[in-house]
Amino acid sequence: MYTITNTVRDITKLSNERYTVTSATALASTTFQAKCMIVKISKHLKLNPSEFLIVSETGKKWRFSDWKSI
């Protein structure tokens, strides 16, 4: 499992008429799913994907920009 959070701003306050954010964190089961979720959230809320931090169950941390090809 991977936990995704935005480290720059509180995204729960950025909901718009087309995309509603109900939680400041998201869970993904694979790295591919985590990357897809970040791309989708960034596109809908007009954010930079590098603002997001991904943390694995083992505590390893990555920035979206650290993943060159997943």
C-alpha positions as CSV (number, residue, x, y, z in Angstrom):
1,M,0.0,0.0,0.0
2,Y,1.1,3.5,-0.7
3,T,-0.1,6.8,0.9
4,I,-0.3,9.9,-1.3
5,T,-0.3,13.4,0.2
6,N,0.3,16.9,-1.1
7,T,3.0,18.6,0.8
8,V,2.5,22.1,-0.4
9,R,-1.2,22.9,0.2
10,D,-4.4,21.5,1.8
11,I,-6.1,20.1,-1.3
12,T,-9.4,19.5,0.5
13,K,-10.0,23.3,0.1
14,L,-9.4,23.1,-3.7
15,S,-12.6,21.2,-4.7
16,N,-14.4,22.5,-7.7
17,E,-17.7,21.9,-9.5
18,R,-16.2,19.0,-11.5
19,Y,-13.9,17.4,-8.9
20,T,-14.5,17.0,-5.2
21,V,-11.7,16.3,-2.7
22,T,-12.9,14.7,0.5
23,S,-9.6,13.7,2.0
24,A,-6.1,15.1,2.2
25,T,-4.6,11.6,1.6
26,A,-5.2,8.9,-0.9
27,L,-4.3,5.2,-0.8
28,A,-3.0,3.1,-3.7
29,S,-2.2,-0.6,-3.9
30,T,0.5,-0.3,-6.6
31,T,3.1,2.3,-7.7
32,F,1.3,2.4,-11.1
33,Q,-2.0,3.2,-9.4
34,A,-0.4,5.9,-7.2
35,K,1.2,7.6,-10.3
36,C,-2.2,7.5,-12.1
37,M,-4.0,9.0,-9.2
38,I,-1.5,11.8,-8.9
39,V,-1.8,12.6,-12.6
40,K,-5.6,12.7,-12.4
41,I,-5.7,14.8,-9.2
42,S,-3.1,17.2,-10.6
43,K,-5.0,17.6,-13.9
44,H,-8.4,18.2,-12.3
45,L,-7.1,20.7,-9.7
46,K,-4.4,22.3,-11.8
47,L,-1.5,21.3,-9.5
48,N,2.1,20.4,-10.1
49,P,2.6,16.6,-9.7
50,S,5.9,17.2,-7.9
51,E,3.9,18.6,-4.9
52,F,2.9,15.0,-4.0
53,L,4.7,12.7,-1.6
54,I,4.3,8.9,-1.8
55,V,5.0,6.8,1.3
56,S,5.1,3.0,1.2
57,E,4.1,0.7,4.1
58,T,7.8,0.3,4.8
59,G,8.3,4.0,5.3
60,K,10.2,4.7,2.0
61,K,9.3,8.1,0.6
62,W,9.3,9.3,-3.0
63,R,8.3,12.5,-4.8
64,F,6.3,12.0,-8.0
65,S,9.2,13.5,-9.9
66,D,11.5,10.7,-8.6
67,W,9.7,8.1,-10.6
68,K,11.1,8.3,-14.1
69,S,9.3,5.3,-15.6
70,I,6.7,3.3,-13.8
